[in-house]
Amino acid sequence: MSLAFRPMRAEEAGAVAAMVRRLAADTGHATVPKLTGDGLRQAADLIAVTVAEEAGEVLAACLTLDTYSTWRNQRGLYVVDLFVAGGARSRGLGRKLLAHVARAALLRGLHFIKLEVDHANAGALKFYTRLGFALKADDKLLVLEQAGLQAFASAE
């Protein structure tokens, strides 16, 4: 069978969400993503999901959203998650899927791809650096979680 890349279908959102939740187990992370199929469908106006399919089975998914860099004065792509099902690994599927997404980004006029790797996921860091991604040691990720957001927003 041949490998095909295409946008996720709405009825596949549950399976893709399960793949993302599987990231925690595969990386030994204690926190499991809260993503659900319904949540993914509700975020369809914000997030794009490209899947790799073979013989009618979704083997991999890449979740992305558009971003903008004031430092570059350019539009880019942010990779939220990239996941390959366990039985489909070691076939270069993650690289092929990401390359497909990258080509589509270039066709849309985007100029860079940005992503984050969990500090404990050495395999992902090795994968992305092998593809040419550069670790930006001068950047630090900061997050204002919901309780902090509410407190900050209500403060005068």
N, CA, C and O atoms as a GROMACS GRO file, in nm:
protein
  624
    1MET      N    1   0.083  -0.119   0.000
    1MET     CA    2   0.000   0.000   0.000
    1MET      C    3   0.088   0.125   0.000
    1MET      O    4   0.202   0.122   0.044
    2SER      N    5   0.032   0.233  -0.049
    2SER     CA    6   0.109   0.357  -0.054
    2SER      C    7   0.069   0.450   0.061
    2SER      O    8  -0.044   0.450   0.109
    3LEU      N    9   0.167   0.526   0.102
    3LEU     CA   10   0.150   0.623   0.209
    3LEU      C   11   0.090   0.750   0.151
    3LEU      O   12   0.133   0.797   0.046
    4ALA      N   13  -0.010   0.806   0.219
    4ALA     CA   14  -0.074   0.930   0.174
    4ALA      C   15  -0.076   1.029   0.290
    4ALA      O   16  -0.095   0.991   0.406
    5PHE      N   17  -0.056   1.156   0.256
    5PHE     CA   18  -0.065   1.265   0.353
    5PHE      C   19  -0.187   1.347   0.318
    5PHE      O   20  -0.209   1.380   0.201
    6ARG      N   21  -0.266   1.381   0.420
    6ARG     CA   22  -0.389   1.456   0.395
    6ARG      C   23  -0.436   1.520   0.524
    6ARG      O   24  -0.390   1.484   0.632
    7PRO      N   25  -0.530   1.615   0.513
    7PRO     CA   26  -0.588   1.672   0.635
    7PRO      C   27  -0.669   1.567   0.710
    7PRO      O   28  -0.728   1.478   0.650
    8MET      N   29  -0.670   1.578   0.840
    8MET     CA   30  -0.750   1.488   0.924
    8MET      C   31  -0.898   1.507   0.892
    8MET      O   32  -0.944   1.619   0.870
    9ARG      N   33  -0.971   1.399   0.890
    9ARG     CA   34  -1.116   1.405   0.877
    9ARG      C   35  -1.177   1.419   1.016
    9ARG      O   36  -1.120   1.370   1.114
   10ALA      N   37  -1.290   1.485   1.026
   10ALA     CA   38  -1.354   1.510   1.156
   10ALA      C   39  -1.374   1.382   1.236
   10ALA      O   40  -1.357   1.380   1.358
   11GLU      N   41  -1.411   1.275   1.168
   11GLU     CA   42  -1.436   1.149   1.239
   11GLU      C   43  -1.309   1.083   1.291
   11GLU      O   44  -1.316   0.986   1.367
   12GLU      N   45  -1.193   1.133   1.251
   12GLU     CA   46  -1.065   1.078   1.298
   12GLU      C   47  -1.010   1.155   1.419
   12GLU      O   48  -0.905   1.118   1.472
   13ALA      N   49  -1.079   1.259   1.461
   13ALA     CA   50  -1.029   1.344   1.570
   13ALA      C   51  -1.006   1.264   1.699
   13ALA      O   52  -0.908   1.288   1.769
   14GLY      N   53  -1.094   1.172   1.730
   14GLY     CA   54  -1.077   1.091   1.851
   14GLY      C   55  -0.951   1.007   1.846
   14GLY      O   56  -0.879   0.996   1.945
   15ALA      N   57  -0.925   0.946   1.731
   15ALA     CA   58  -0.804   0.864   1.716
   15ALA      C   59  -0.678   0.949   1.722
   15ALA      O   60  -0.578   0.908   1.781
   16VAL      N   61  -0.682   1.068   1.662
   16VAL     CA   62  -0.566   1.157   1.667
   16VAL      C   63  -0.544   1.206   1.810
   16VAL      O   64  -0.430   1.212   1.855
   17ALA      N   65  -0.650   1.240   1.881
   17ALA     CA   66  -0.638   1.282   2.021
   17ALA      C   67  -0.577   1.170   2.105
   17ALA      O   68  -0.495   1.195   2.193
   18ALA      N   69  -0.617   1.047   2.079
   18ALA     CA   70  -0.560   0.934   2.152
   18ALA      C   71  -0.410   0.921   2.123
   18ALA      O   72  -0.333   0.887   2.213
   19MET      N   73  -0.370   0.948   2.000
   19MET     CA   74  -0.226   0.945   1.965
   19MET      C   75  -0.150   1.049   2.047
   19MET      O   76  -0.043   1.021   2.101
   20VAL      N   77  -0.206   1.169   2.056
   20VAL     CA   78  -0.139   1.275   2.131
   20VAL      C   79  -0.130   1.236   2.279
   20VAL      O   80  -0.026   1.258   2.342
   21ARG      N   81  -0.236   1.180   2.334
   21ARG     CA   82  -0.231   1.137   2.474
   21ARG      C   83  -0.128   1.027   2.494
   21ARG      O   84  -0.070   1.014   2.602
   22ARG      N   85  -0.104   0.949   2.391
   22ARG     CA   86  -0.006   0.840   2.397
   22ARG      C   87   0.137   0.895   2.411
   22ARG      O   88   0.226   0.824   2.457
   23LEU      N   89   0.158   1.020   2.372
   23LEU     CA   90   0.289   1.083   2.386
   23LEU      C   91   0.341   1.074   2.529
   23LEU      O   92   0.459   1.048   2.551
   24ALA      N   93   0.253   1.094   2.625
   24ALA     CA   94   0.294   1.090   2.765
   24ALA      C   95   0.351   0.954   2.803
   24ALA      O   96   0.458   0.945   2.864
   25ALA      N   97   0.281   0.849   2.767
   25ALA     CA   98   0.329   0.714   2.800
   25ALA      C   99   0.459   0.683   2.727
   25ALA      O  100   0.551   0.623   2.784
   26ASP      N  101   0.466   0.722   2.602
   26ASP     CA  102   0.586   0.690   2.522
   26ASP      C  103   0.710   0.766   2.567
   26ASP      O  104   0.822   0.720   2.545
   27THR      N  105   0.691   0.881   2.630
   27THR     CA  106   0.806   0.960   2.676
   27THR      C  107   0.825   0.948   2.827
   27THR      O  108   0.918   1.007   2.882
   28GLY      N  109   0.740   0.872   2.893
   28GLY     CA  110   0.751   0.855   3.037
   28GLY      C  111   0.708   0.978   3.115
   28GLY      O  112   0.747   0.995   3.231
   29HIS      N  113   0.629   1.062   3.052
   29HIS     CA  114   0.584   1.186   3.117
   29HIS      C  115   0.467   1.155   3.209
   29HIS      O  116   0.377   1.079   3.172
   30ALA      N  117   0.467   1.212   3.328
   30ALA     CA  118   0.362   1.186   3.426
   30ALA      C  119   0.230   1.255   3.390
   30ALA      O  120   0.123   1.207   3.426
   31THR      N  121   0.238   1.367   3.318
   31THR     CA  122   0.119   1.441   3.281
   31THR      C  123   0.068   1.394   3.146
   31THR      O  124   0.143   1.392   3.048
   32VAL      N  125  -0.058   1.357   3.140
   32VAL     CA  126  -0.119   1.311   3.016
   32VAL      C  127  -0.193   1.428   2.952
   32VAL      O  128  -0.272   1.495   3.020
   33PRO      N  129  -0.171   1.456   2.823
   33PRO     CA  130  -0.245   1.564   2.756
   33PRO      C  131  -0.396   1.545   2.771
   33PRO      O  132  -0.445   1.432   2.769
   34LYS      N  133  -0.467   1.654   2.786
   34LYS     CA  134  -0.612   1.650   2.806
   34LYS      C  135  -0.691   1.652   2.675
   34LYS      O  136  -0.814   1.652   2.677
   35LEU      N  137  -0.623   1.653   2.564
   35LEU     CA  138  -0.689   1.663   2.434
   35LEU      C  139  -0.790   1.551   2.414
   35LEU      O  140  -0.763   1.435   2.444
   36THR      N  141  -0.906   1.588   2.362
   36THR     CA  142  -1.010   1.493   2.323
   36THR      C  143  -1.044   1.515   2.176
   36THR      O  144  -1.006   1.617   2.118
   37GLY      N  145  -1.114   1.421   2.119
   37GLY     CA  146  -1.160   1.438   1.982
   37GLY      C  147  -1.251   1.558   1.968
   37GLY      O  148  -1.239   1.634   1.872
   38ASP      N  149  -1.342   1.576   2.063
   38ASP     CA  150  -1.431   1.692   2.059
   38ASP      C  151  -1.350   1.821   2.069
   38ASP      O  152  -1.377   1.917   1.996
   39GLY      N  153  -1.254   1.824   2.157
   39GLY     CA  154  -1.170   1.944   2.171
   39GLY      C  155  -1.095   1.976   2.044
   39GLY      O  156  -1.082   2.092   2.006
   40LEU      N  157  -1.046   1.872   1.978
   40LEU     CA  158  -0.974   1.892   1.853
   40LEU      C  159  -1.067   1.943   1.743
   40LEU      O  160  -1.029   2.031   1.665
   41ARG      N  161  -1.188   1.888   1.737
   41ARG     CA  162  -1.286   1.937   1.638
   41ARG      C  163  -1.324   2.082   1.667
   41ARG      O  164  -1.340   2.161   1.574
   42GLN      N  165  -1.340   2.117   1.794
   42GLN     CA  166  -1.378   2.254   1.831
   42GLN      C  167  -1.267   2.354   1.802
   42GLN      O  168  -1.294   2.473   1.785
   43ALA      N  169  -1.143   2.308   1.796
   43ALA     CA  170  -1.029   2.396   1.768
   43ALA      C  171  -0.991   2.396   1.620
   43ALA      O  172  -0.884   2.443   1.583
   44ALA      N  173  -1.079   2.343   1.535
   44ALA     CA  174  -1.048   2.330   1.392
   44ALA      C  175  -1.020   2.464   1.325
   44ALA      O  176  -0.952   2.469   1.222
   45ASP      N  177  -1.072   2.573   1.380
   45ASP     CA  178  -1.045   2.705   1.322
   45ASP      C  179  -0.905   2.755   1.359
   45ASP      O  180  -0.857   2.852   1.300
   46LEU      N  181  -0.841   2.691   1.455
   46LEU     CA  182  -0.710   2.734   1.503
   46LEU      C  183  -0.599   2.638   1.465
   46LEU      O  184  -0.489   2.681   1.428
   47ILE      N  185  -0.626   2.510   1.474
   47ILE     CA  186  -0.522   2.410   1.456
   47ILE      C  187  -0.547   2.326   1.331
   47ILE      O  188  -0.661   2.288   1.302
   48ALA      N  189  -0.440   2.300   1.259
   48ALA     CA  190  -0.449   2.214   1.140
   48ALA      C  191  -0.387   2.079   1.176
   48ALA      O  192  -0.285   2.073   1.244
   49VAL      N  193  -0.450   1.973   1.129
   49VAL     CA  194  -0.398   1.839   1.156
   49VAL      C  195  -0.376   1.770   1.022
   49VAL      O  196  -0.469   1.753   0.943
   50THR      N  197  -0.252   1.730   0.998
   50THR     CA  198  -0.217   1.654   0.879
   50THR      C  199  -0.185   1.512   0.925
   50THR      O  200  -0.111   1.492   1.021
   51VAL      N  201  -0.242   1.415   0.856
   51VAL     CA  202  -0.218   1.276   0.894
   51VAL      C  203  -0.145   1.202   0.782
   51VAL      O  204  -0.152   1.239   0.665
   52ALA      N  205  -0.076   1.097   0.824
   52ALA     CA  206  -0.017   1.002   0.730
   52ALA      C  207  -0.101   0.876   0.738
   52ALA      O  208  -0.121   0.820   0.846
   53GLU      N  209  -0.149   0.834   0.623
   53GLU     CA  210  -0.241   0.720   0.618
   53GLU      C  211  -0.186   0.614   0.525
   53GLU      O  212  -0.127   0.644   0.421
   54GLU      N  213  -0.205   0.491   0.565
   54GLU     CA  214  -0.166   0.378   0.480
   54GLU      C  215  -0.270   0.268   0.497
   54GLU      O  216  -0.302   0.230   0.610
   55ALA      N  217  -0.322   0.219   0.389
   55ALA     CA  218  -0.423   0.113   0.391
   55ALA      C  219  -0.542   0.150   0.480
   55ALA      O  220  -0.596   0.065   0.551
   56GLY      N  221  -0.582   0.278   0.475
   56GLY     CA  222  -0.697   0.323   0.551
   56GLY      C  223  -0.672   0.346   0.699
   56GLY      O  224  -0.764   0.378   0.773
   57GLU      N  225  -0.548   0.330   0.744
   57GLU     CA  226  -0.515   0.348   0.885
   57GLU      C  227  -0.428   0.473   0.904
   57GLU      O  228  -0.330   0.493   0.834
   58VAL      N  229  -0.467   0.557   1.000
   58VAL     CA  230  -0.388   0.675   1.034
   58VAL      C  231  -0.269   0.628   1.118
   58VAL      O  232  -0.286   0.574   1.228
   59LEU      N  233  -0.148   0.649   1.065
   59LEU     CA  234  -0.026   0.604   1.131
   59LEU      C  235   0.048   0.716   1.202
   59LEU      O  236   0.128   0.691   1.292
   60ALA      N  237   0.022   0.839   1.162
   60ALA     CA  238   0.094   0.952   1.220
   60ALA      C  239   0.010   1.078   1.205
   60ALA      O  240  -0.077   1.086   1.118
   61ALA      N  241   0.038   1.174   1.291
   61ALA     CA  242  -0.033   1.302   1.286
   61ALA      C  243   0.061   1.415   1.322
   61ALA      O  244   0.148   1.400   1.408
   62CYS      N  245   0.043   1.528   1.254
   62CYS     CA  246   0.119   1.649   1.282
   62CYS      C  247   0.018   1.761   1.304
   62CYS      O  248  -0.058   1.796   1.213
   63LEU      N  249   0.017   1.818   1.423
   63LEU     CA  250  -0.074   1.925   1.459
   63LEU      C  251   0.002   2.056   1.455
   63LEU      O  252   0.107   2.070   1.518
   64THR      N  253  -0.050   2.153   1.380
   64THR     CA  254   0.021   2.279   1.360
   64THR      C  255  -0.073   2.398   1.372
   64THR      O  256  -0.195   2.384   1.363
   65LEU      N  257  -0.014   2.513   1.392
   65LEU     CA  258  -0.089   2.638   1.384
   65LEU      C  259   0.003   2.745   1.328
   65LEU      O  260   0.125   2.737   1.342
   66ASP      N  261  -0.056   2.844   1.268
   66ASP     CA  262   0.022   2.955   1.213
   66ASP      C  263   0.070   3.045   1.326
   66ASP      O  264   0.004   3.059   1.430
   67THR      N  265   0.185   3.105   1.305
   67THR     CA  266   0.241   3.198   1.402
   67THR      C  267   0.304   3.314   1.327
   67THR      O  268   0.310   3.315   1.204
   68TYR      N  269   0.350   3.412   1.402
   68TYR     CA  270   0.414   3.528   1.342
   68TYR      C  271   0.529   3.570   1.432
   68TYR      O  272   0.516   3.573   1.554
   69SER      N  273   0.642   3.605   1.370
   69SER     CA  274   0.759   3.651   1.443
   69SER      C  275   0.783   3.798   1.414
   69SER      O  276   0.809   3.836   1.300
   70THR      N  277   0.774   3.881   1.516
   70THR     CA  278   0.806   4.022   1.498
   70THR      C  279   0.956   4.040   1.475
   70THR      O  280   0.997   4.133   1.405
   71TRP      N  281   1.036   3.953   1.532
   71TRP     CA  282   1.182   3.962   1.515
   71TRP      C  283   1.222   3.932   1.371
   71TRP      O  284   1.316   3.991   1.318
   72ARG      N  285   1.149   3.842   1.308
   72ARG     CA  286   1.177   3.807   1.169
   72ARG      C  287   1.092   3.890   1.072
   72ARG      O  288   1.127   3.902   0.954
   73ASN      N  289   0.982   3.946   1.122
   73ASN     CA  290   0.881   4.010   1.039
   73ASN      C  291   0.829   3.912   0.934
   73ASN      O  292   0.815   3.945   0.816
   74GLN      N  293   0.802   3.790   0.981
   74GLN     CA  294   0.758   3.684   0.891
   74GLN      C  295   0.657   3.593   0.958
   74GLN      O  296   0.655   3.576   1.080
   75ARG      N  297   0.573   3.536   0.874
   75ARG     CA  298   0.479   3.433   0.917
   75ARG      C  299   0.551   3.299   0.920
   75ARG      O  300   0.641   3.273   0.840
   76GLY      N  301   0.509   3.216   1.013
   76GLY     CA  302   0.570   3.084   1.024
   76GLY      C  303   0.469   2.981   1.069
   76GLY      O  304   0.349   3.007   1.078
   77LEU      N  305   0.520   2.864   1.098
   77LEU     CA  306   0.437   2.752   1.140
   77LEU      C  307   0.488   2.702   1.275
   77LEU      O  308   0.609   2.688   1.294
   78TYR      N  309   0.398   2.676   1.366
   78TYR     CA  310   0.432   2.620   1.496
   78TYR      C  311   0.382   2.476   1.498
   78TYR      O  312   0.263   2.451   1.478
   79VAL      N  313   0.472   2.383   1.523
   79VAL     CA  314   0.434   2.242   1.534
   79VAL      C  315   0.397   2.217   1.680
   79VAL      O  316   0.481   2.224   1.769
   80VAL      N  317   0.270   2.188   1.702
   80VAL     CA  318   0.219   2.163   1.836
   80VAL      C  319   0.257   2.021   1.880
   80VAL      O  320   0.308   2.001   1.990
   81ASP      N  321   0.231   1.924   1.794
   81ASP     CA  322   0.263   1.784   1.823
   81ASP      C  323   0.290   1.711   1.692
   81ASP      O  324   0.231   1.739   1.588
   82LEU      N  325   0.381   1.616   1.700
   82LEU     CA  326   0.408   1.523   1.590
   82LEU      C  327   0.414   1.386   1.654
   82LEU      O  328   0.491   1.364   1.748
   83PHE      N  329   0.333   1.294   1.604
   83PHE     CA  330   0.327   1.162   1.665
   83PHE      C  331   0.320   1.054   1.559
   83PHE      O  332   0.246   1.066   1.461
   84VAL      N  333   0.396   0.949   1.579
   84VAL     CA  334   0.392   0.831   1.493
   84VAL      C  335   0.352   0.712   1.580
   84VAL      O  336   0.412   0.690   1.685
   85ALA      N  337   0.253   0.636   1.536
   85ALA     CA  338   0.208   0.519   1.611
   85ALA      C  339   0.322   0.420   1.629
   85ALA      O  340   0.407   0.405   1.542
   86GLY      N  341   0.322   0.353   1.743
   86GLY     CA  342   0.431   0.263   1.779
   86GLY      C  343   0.469   0.162   1.672
   86GLY      O  344   0.588   0.144   1.645
   87GLY      N  345   0.373   0.098   1.612
   87GLY     CA  346   0.400  -0.003   1.512
   87GLY      C  347   0.451   0.052   1.379
   87GLY      O  348   0.498  -0.024   1.294
   88ALA      N  349   0.443   0.183   1.361
   88ALA     CA  350   0.485   0.244   1.235
   88ALA      C  351   0.618   0.318   1.248
   88ALA      O  352   0.663   0.383   1.153
   89ARG      N  353   0.680   0.309   1.363
   89ARG     CA  354   0.806   0.382   1.384
   89ARG      C  355   0.922   0.314   1.312
   89ARG      O  356   0.912   0.200   1.268
   90SER      N  357   1.030   0.387   1.302
   90SER     CA  358   1.154   0.340   1.238
   90SER      C  359   1.140   0.320   1.088
   90SER      O  360   1.214   0.242   1.028
   91ARG      N  361   1.044   0.388   1.029
   91ARG     CA  362   1.025   0.384   0.884
   91ARG      C  363   1.047   0.521   0.821
   91ARG      O  364   1.027   0.538   0.701
   92GLY      N  365   1.089   0.617   0.900
   92GLY     CA  366   1.109   0.753   0.850
   92GLY      C  367   0.978   0.828   0.832
   92GLY      O  368   0.974   0.931   0.764
   93LEU      N  369   0.873   0.779   0.893
   93LEU     CA  370   0.740   0.837   0.875
   93LEU      C  371   0.729   0.977   0.935
   93LEU      O  372   0.668   1.065   0.875
   94GLY      N  373   0.788   0.999   1.052
   94GLY     CA  374   0.784   1.132   1.113
   94GLY      C  375   0.853   1.235   1.025
   94GLY      O  376   0.803   1.346   1.007
   95ARG      N  377   0.968   1.199   0.972
   95ARG     CA  378   1.043   1.288   0.883
   95ARG      C  379   0.962   1.316   0.756
   95ARG      O  380   0.954   1.430   0.712
   96LYS      N  381   0.904   1.213   0.697
   96LYS     CA  382   0.825   1.230   0.575
   96LYS      C  383   0.703   1.319   0.598
   96LYS      O  384   0.672   1.406   0.517
   97LEU      N  385   0.634   1.296   0.710
   97LEU     CA  386   0.517   1.377   0.742
   97LEU      C  387   0.556   1.523   0.766
   97LEU      O  388   0.491   1.614   0.715
   98LEU      N  389   0.662   1.544   0.842
   98LEU     CA  390   0.706   1.680   0.869
   98LEU      C  391   0.755   1.748   0.741
   98LEU      O  392   0.731   1.868   0.723
   99ALA      N  393   0.821   1.675   0.654
   99ALA     CA  394   0.865   1.732   0.526
   99ALA      C  395   0.744   1.772   0.441
   99ALA      O  396   0.746   1.876   0.375
  100HIS      N  397   0.640   1.689   0.442
  100HIS     CA  398   0.516   1.723   0.369
  100HIS      C  399   0.456   1.852   0.424
  100HIS      O  400   0.417   1.941   0.348
  101VAL      N  401   0.449   1.862   0.556
  101VAL     CA  402   0.395   1.982   0.622
  101VAL      C  403   0.482   2.104   0.587
  101VAL      O  404   0.430   2.212   0.563
  102ALA      N  405   0.613   2.085   0.586
  102ALA     CA  406   0.705   2.195   0.554
  102ALA      C  407   0.685   2.244   0.411
  102ALA      O  408   0.684   2.364   0.386
  103ARG      N  409   0.668   2.152   0.316
  103ARG     CA  410   0.644   2.191   0.177
  103ARG      C  411   0.514   2.270   0.165
  103ARG      O  412   0.508   2.370   0.094
  104ALA      N  413   0.411   2.224   0.234
  104ALA     CA  414   0.282   2.295   0.231
  104ALA      C  415   0.296   2.434   0.293
  104ALA      O  416   0.235   2.530   0.246
  105ALA      N  417   0.376   2.446   0.398
  105ALA     CA  418   0.399   2.576   0.462
  105ALA      C  419   0.468   2.672   0.365
  105ALA      O  420   0.430   2.788   0.356
  106LEU      N  421   0.568   2.624   0.294
  106LEU     CA  422   0.637   2.708   0.196
  106LEU      C  423   0.542   2.754   0.087
  106LEU      O  424   0.547   2.870   0.045
  107LEU      N  425   0.456   2.665   0.040
  107LEU     CA  426   0.359   2.702  -0.063
  107LEU      C  427   0.261   2.808  -0.014
  107LEU      O  428   0.207   2.885  -0.093
  108ARG      N  429   0.237   2.812   0.117
  108ARG     CA  430   0.148   2.912   0.176
  108ARG      C  431   0.220   3.040   0.211
  108ARG      O  432   0.160   3.133   0.266
  109GLY      N  433   0.349   3.048   0.180
  109GLY     CA  434   0.424   3.170   0.206
  109GLY      C  435   0.482   3.181   0.346
  109GLY      O  436   0.519   3.291   0.388
  110LEU      N  437   0.489   3.071   0.417
  110LEU     CA  438   0.546   3.073   0.551
  110LEU      C  439   0.698   3.060   0.541
  110LEU      O  440   0.750   3.002   0.445
  111HIS      N  441   0.770   3.114   0.642
  111HIS     CA  442   0.915   3.125   0.631
  111HIS      C  443   0.995   3.046   0.734
  111HIS      O  444   1.117   3.034   0.720
  112PHE      N  445   0.931   2.993   0.836
  112PHE     CA  446   1.004   2.917   0.937
  112PHE      C  447   0.908   2.823   1.008
  112PHE      O  448   0.786   2.838   1.003
  113ILE      N  449   0.967   2.724   1.075
  113ILE     CA  450   0.892   2.633   1.160
  113ILE      C  451   0.952   2.642   1.299
  113ILE      O  452   1.074   2.643   1.316
  114LYS      N  453   0.865   2.649   1.397
  114LYS     CA  454   0.905   2.657   1.536
  114LYS      C  455   0.836   2.545   1.612
  114LYS      O  456   0.720   2.512   1.584
  115LEU      N  457   0.905   2.487   1.709
  115LEU     CA  458   0.845   2.383   1.791
  115LEU      C  459   0.917   2.376   1.924
  115LEU      O  460   1.023   2.436   1.942
  116GLU      N  461   0.860   2.303   2.016
  116GLU     CA  462   0.919   2.281   2.148
  116GLU      C  463   0.937   2.132   2.168
  116GLU      O  464   0.862   2.051   2.114
  117VAL      N  465   1.038   2.097   2.247
  117VAL     CA  466   1.063   1.958   2.283
  117VAL      C  467   1.072   1.952   2.435
  117VAL      O  468   1.143   2.032   2.496
  118ASP      N  469   1.001   1.859   2.495
  118ASP     CA  470   1.009   1.842   2.640
  118ASP      C  471   1.153   1.811   2.679
  118ASP      O  472   1.221   1.735   2.611
  119HIS      N  473   1.198   1.870   2.788
  119HIS     CA  474   1.337   1.854   2.830
  119HIS      C  475   1.376   1.708   2.851
  119HIS      O  476   1.493   1.673   2.839
  120ALA      N  477   1.280   1.623   2.883
  120ALA     CA  478   1.310   1.482   2.907
  120ALA      C  479   1.304   1.396   2.781
  120ALA      O  480   1.336   1.277   2.786
  121ASN      N  481   1.264   1.455   2.668
  121ASN     CA  482   1.248   1.378   2.545
  121ASN      C  483   1.373   1.389   2.458
  121ASN      O  484   1.373   1.458   2.355
  122ALA      N  485   1.478   1.321   2.500
  122ALA     CA  486   1.606   1.327   2.428
  122ALA      C  487   1.593   1.273   2.286
  122ALA      O  488   1.661   1.322   2.195
  123GLY      N  489   1.508   1.174   2.266
  123GLY     CA  490   1.489   1.118   2.132
  123GLY      C  491   1.433   1.221   2.035
  123GLY      O  492   1.478   1.229   1.921
  124ALA      N  493   1.335   1.298   2.080
  124ALA     CA  494   1.277   1.402   1.995
  124ALA      C  495   1.379   1.511   1.965
  124ALA      O  496   1.388   1.558   1.852
  125LEU      N  497   1.456   1.550   2.066
  125LEU     CA  498   1.558   1.653   2.044
  125LEU      C  499   1.660   1.606   1.940
  125LEU      O  500   1.699   1.683   1.852
  126LYS      N  501   1.701   1.482   1.950
  126LYS     CA  502   1.795   1.426   1.852
  126LYS      C  503   1.732   1.422   1.712
  126LYS      O  504   1.798   1.456   1.613
  127PHE      N  505   1.606   1.380   1.705
  127PHE     CA  506   1.534   1.373   1.578
  127PHE      C  507   1.530   1.509   1.510
  127PHE      O  508   1.566   1.522   1.392
  128TYR      N  509   1.486   1.612   1.583
  128TYR     CA  510   1.471   1.744   1.523
  128TYR      C  511   1.605   1.808   1.488
  128TYR      O  512   1.616   1.874   1.384
  129THR      N  513   1.705   1.791   1.572
  129THR     CA  514   1.836   1.850   1.537
  129THR      C  515   1.896   1.780   1.416
  129THR      O  516   1.965   1.842   1.336
  130ARG      N  517   1.871   1.652   1.403
  130ARG     CA  518   1.918   1.578   1.284
  130ARG      C  519   1.852   1.631   1.157
  130ARG      O  520   1.911   1.625   1.049
  131LEU      N  521   1.729   1.683   1.171
  131LEU     CA  522   1.658   1.740   1.056
  131LEU      C  523   1.701   1.883   1.025
  131LEU      O  524   1.663   1.938   0.922
  132GLY      N  525   1.781   1.943   1.113
  132GLY     CA  526   1.829   2.078   1.089
  132GLY      C  527   1.772   2.184   1.180
  132GLY      O  528   1.809   2.301   1.169
  133PHE      N  529   1.683   2.146   1.272
  133PHE     CA  530   1.631   2.242   1.368
  133PHE      C  531   1.742   2.281   1.464
  133PHE      O  532   1.824   2.198   1.503
  134ALA      N  533   1.747   2.408   1.501
  134ALA     CA  534   1.850   2.459   1.592
  134ALA      C  535   1.789   2.487   1.728
  134ALA      O  536   1.682   2.546   1.739
  135LEU      N  537   1.859   2.443   1.831
  135LEU     CA  538   1.817   2.472   1.968
  135LEU      C  539   1.844   2.619   1.996
  135LEU      O  540   1.956   2.667   1.981
  136LYS      N  541   1.741   2.690   2.038
  136LYS     CA  542   1.752   2.834   2.065
  136LYS      C  543   1.771   2.853   2.215
  136LYS      O  544   1.674   2.874   2.288
  137ALA      N  545   1.894   2.846   2.260
  137ALA     CA  546   1.925   2.857   2.403
  137ALA      C  547   1.892   2.995   2.459
  137ALA      O  548   1.877   3.010   2.580
  138ASP      N  549   1.880   3.095   2.372
  138ASP     CA  550   1.850   3.230   2.421
  138ASP      C  551   1.701   3.251   2.447
  138ASP      O  552   1.663   3.355   2.502
  139ASP      N  553   1.616   3.156   2.410
  139ASP     CA  554   1.473   3.165   2.436
  139ASP      C  555   1.436   3.077   2.554
  139ASP      O  556   1.492   2.968   2.571
  140LYS      N  557   1.345   3.123   2.635
  140LYS     CA  558   1.289   3.045   2.746
  140LYS      C  559   1.138   3.050   2.735
  140LYS      O  560   1.080   3.157   2.716
  141LEU      N  561   1.075   2.937   2.745
  141LEU     CA  562   0.930   2.928   2.739
  141LEU      C  563   0.871   2.966   2.874
  141LEU      O  564   0.910   2.912   2.977
  142LEU      N  565   0.778   3.059   2.872
  142LEU     CA  566   0.705   3.099   2.992
  142LEU      C  567   0.556   3.078   2.966
  142LEU      O  568   0.507   3.105   2.857
  143VAL      N  569   0.486   3.029   3.066
  143VAL     CA  570   0.344   2.999   3.052
  143VAL      C  571   0.268   3.058   3.170
  143VAL      O  572   0.312   3.045   3.284
  144LEU      N  573   0.157   3.121   3.143
  144LEU     CA  574   0.065   3.167   3.247
  144LEU      C  575  -0.056   3.075   3.240
  144LEU      O  576  -0.141   3.089   3.152
  145GLU      N  577  -0.063   2.979   3.332
  145GLU     CA  578  -0.171   2.880   3.331
  145GLU      C  579  -0.302   2.946   3.371
  145GLU      O  580  -0.305   3.062   3.411
  146GLN      N  581  -0.412   2.871   3.361
  146GLN     CA  582  -0.546   2.926   3.376
  146GLN      C  583  -0.566   3.002   3.507
  146GLN      O  584  -0.617   3.114   3.505
  147ALA      N  585  -0.527   2.945   3.621
  147ALA     CA  586  -0.548   3.014   3.749
  147ALA      C  587  -0.468   3.144   3.753
  147ALA      O  588  -0.518   3.248   3.798
  148GLY      N  589  -0.346   3.139   3.706
  148GLY     CA  590  -0.263   3.259   3.701
  148GLY      C  591  -0.318   3.360   3.603
  148GLY      O  592  -0.313   3.481   3.629
  149LEU      N  593  -0.368   3.314   3.492
  149LEU     CA  594  -0.429   3.402   3.393
  149LEU      C  595  -0.549   3.474   3.452
  149LEU      O  596  -0.564   3.596   3.436
  150GLN      N  597  -0.634   3.400   3.520
  150GLN     CA  598  -0.753   3.461   3.581
  150GLN      C  599  -0.713   3.563   3.687
  150GLN      O  600  -0.770   3.672   3.693
  151ALA      N  601  -0.615   3.529   3.770
  151ALA     CA  602  -0.571   3.622   3.874
  151ALA      C  603  -0.510   3.747   3.812
  151ALA      O  604  -0.538   3.859   3.856
  152PHE      N  605  -0.427   3.729   3.711
  152PHE     CA  606  -0.362   3.842   3.646
  152PHE      C  607  -0.465   3.933   3.577
  152PHE      O  608  -0.459   4.056   3.588
  153ALA      N  609  -0.559   3.870   3.506
  153ALA     CA  610  -0.659   3.946   3.430
  153ALA      C  611  -0.752   4.024   3.523
  153ALA      O  612  -0.803   4.129   3.484
  154SER      N  613  -0.774   3.973   3.643
  154SER     CA  614  -0.866   4.043   3.734
  154SER      C  615  -0.795   4.144   3.823
  154SER      O  616  -0.860   4.222   3.893
  155ALA      N  617  -0.662   4.144   3.821
  155ALA     CA  618  -0.586   4.240   3.902
  155ALA      C  619  -0.590   4.377   3.836
  155ALA      O  620  -0.598   4.389   3.714
  156GLU      N  621  -0.584   4.479   3.918
  156GLU     CA  622  -0.587   4.615   3.863
  156GLU      C  623  -0.451   4.676   3.861
  156GLU      O  624  -0.436   4.790   3.817
   0.00000   0.00000   0.00000
